[in-house]
């Protein structure tokens, strides 16, 4: 029998929506509380290749962060050394195409989703659009709270059109 009930899907969808809202509103201190202490947040490097399996060189990442590194990024964001986000980006995240499947048990689910991030900075009329797929591992605790255990972000682009990835995807 599948552990993926309508209540599980609802909890995960609510979690992803809340997470997008917190990030879009710059509430990073609240967002980090959604993460598991053992989180792994990664963006593998993608290259153009004939075969899908050859697009991701083993061990090559744009980002490969644990909780300590994420906290360090958050600390730096609050300082005058945060040039990439001064002024802060205005963002709108749309999360869709959500598919939930069982993972390793223990209340952990593998969640596939598509992310579309709109980003505008300073007074520019120009904007950035960052399309990606995400593969998350989300744990639903006994209390009903969800925690992000792992996030792998698969960027659609091989050559980034954005000058930096200073925002969380």
C-alpha atoms as one frame of an Amber mdcrd trajectory, in Angstrom:
protein
   0.000   0.000   0.000   1.307   3.435  -0.915   2.151   5.930   1.838   1.265
   8.752  -0.549  -2.153   9.812   0.633  -4.055  12.963  -0.336  -3.018  14.381
   3.064   0.671  13.767   2.266   0.364  15.406  -1.154  -1.488  18.364   0.361
   1.148  18.839   3.077   3.949  18.774   0.501   2.182  21.193  -1.864   1.505
  23.579   1.029   5.149  23.314   2.078   6.424  24.165  -1.417   4.015  27.087
  -1.718   4.964  28.441   1.695   8.658  28.071   0.894   8.259  30.054  -2.361
   6.345  32.785  -0.523   8.995  33.067   2.203  11.816  33.298  -0.341   9.956
  35.834  -2.515   9.297  38.005   0.533  12.911  37.881   1.722  12.012  35.998
   4.899  15.196  33.944   4.854  15.311  33.451   8.630  11.902  31.769   8.436
  12.900  29.835   5.307  16.015  28.323   6.895  13.788  26.882   9.639  12.146
  24.701   6.978  15.456  22.962   6.307  16.696  19.795   7.960  20.015  20.181
   9.801  21.508  17.549   7.490  20.381  19.298   4.298  22.247  18.945   1.035
  21.491  21.732  -1.476  23.076  21.150  -4.856  23.065  22.403  -8.419  24.962
  20.010 -10.678  26.847  21.489 -13.613  25.064  20.827 -16.883  26.782  20.670
 -20.256  25.486  20.169 -23.783  25.777  16.522 -24.734  24.084  14.202 -27.180
  22.909  11.784 -24.474  20.913  12.898 -21.428  23.099  10.866 -19.063  26.232
  12.671 -20.317  24.899  16.163 -19.521  25.993  16.073 -15.875  29.725  15.427
 -15.330  30.233  13.375 -12.174  31.309  15.496  -9.205  30.862  18.873 -10.988
  28.554  21.363  -9.259  27.606  25.022  -9.478  26.635  24.687  -5.812  27.044
  21.900  -3.299  26.111  23.196   0.157  25.275  21.843   3.576  23.530  23.681
   6.426  26.744  25.362   7.622  27.376  26.804   4.149  23.754  27.927   3.784
  23.922  29.697   7.147  27.182  31.371   6.084  25.478  32.634   2.908  22.590
  33.980   4.976  24.995  35.771   7.335  26.801  37.362   4.400  23.496  38.504
   2.877  22.980  40.794   5.846  26.309  42.596   5.398  27.679  45.322   3.147
  29.744  42.622   1.391  26.658  41.240  -0.338  27.211  43.043  -3.650  25.298
  40.479  -5.689  22.071  41.300  -3.846  22.461  45.042  -3.238  19.808  46.095
  -3.910  17.861  42.931  -3.246  16.314  41.109  -6.178  12.573  41.174  -6.632
  11.515  37.609  -7.303   8.449  35.571  -8.097   8.745  31.800  -7.904   6.219
  29.542  -9.558   6.373  25.896  -8.526   4.358  23.354 -10.482   4.317  19.933
 -12.131   4.615  18.441  -8.648   4.945  14.675  -8.492   5.373  12.867  -5.170
   6.779   9.375  -4.788   7.953   7.242  -1.913  11.631   7.470  -1.104  13.541
   5.720   1.638  10.697   5.416   4.142  10.657   7.048   7.546   8.275   9.735
   6.319  10.664  10.880   3.557   9.248  11.507   0.097  10.928  12.284  -3.211
   9.244  15.298  -4.773   9.779  16.302  -8.391   8.762  19.824  -9.404   9.321
  22.487 -12.021  10.481  25.935 -10.911  10.155  29.144 -12.847  11.949  32.057
 -11.180  11.344  35.628 -12.357  13.994  38.017 -11.052  14.496  41.757 -11.455
  17.168  43.888  -9.853  17.803  47.569  -9.157  16.060  49.950 -11.572  16.641
  47.730 -14.578  13.811  47.123 -16.978  15.557  43.903 -17.834  14.617  40.762
 -15.991  15.915  37.253 -15.665  14.013  34.044 -16.003  15.557  30.942 -14.487
  13.770  27.700 -15.396  14.685  24.543 -13.519  13.524  21.179 -12.330  13.936
  20.252  -8.699  14.232  16.878  -7.042  13.582  17.273  -3.336  13.556  14.901
  -0.443  11.003  16.128   2.061  10.393  14.557   5.454   7.007  14.823   7.114
   7.537  14.733  10.857   5.120  13.235  13.390   3.913  16.778  14.139   2.904
  17.164  10.480   5.670  19.708   9.803   7.698  19.251   6.629  11.480  19.568
   6.443  13.586  19.844   3.307  16.255  17.137   3.594  17.830  17.459   0.153
  17.368  19.601  -2.943  18.894  18.927  -6.333  18.263  21.694  -8.851  18.545
  20.831 -12.526  18.916  24.092 -14.437  17.519  24.105 -17.972  20.418  26.251
 -19.175  23.977  25.116 -19.729  25.217  28.709 -20.039  23.597  30.842 -17.362
  21.929  34.037 -18.522  22.009  35.431 -14.995  25.125  37.159 -13.613  24.879
  35.213 -10.343  22.930  32.618  -8.401  22.768  34.629  -5.195  19.121  33.714
  -4.615  17.935  30.339  -3.387  16.090  28.214  -5.886
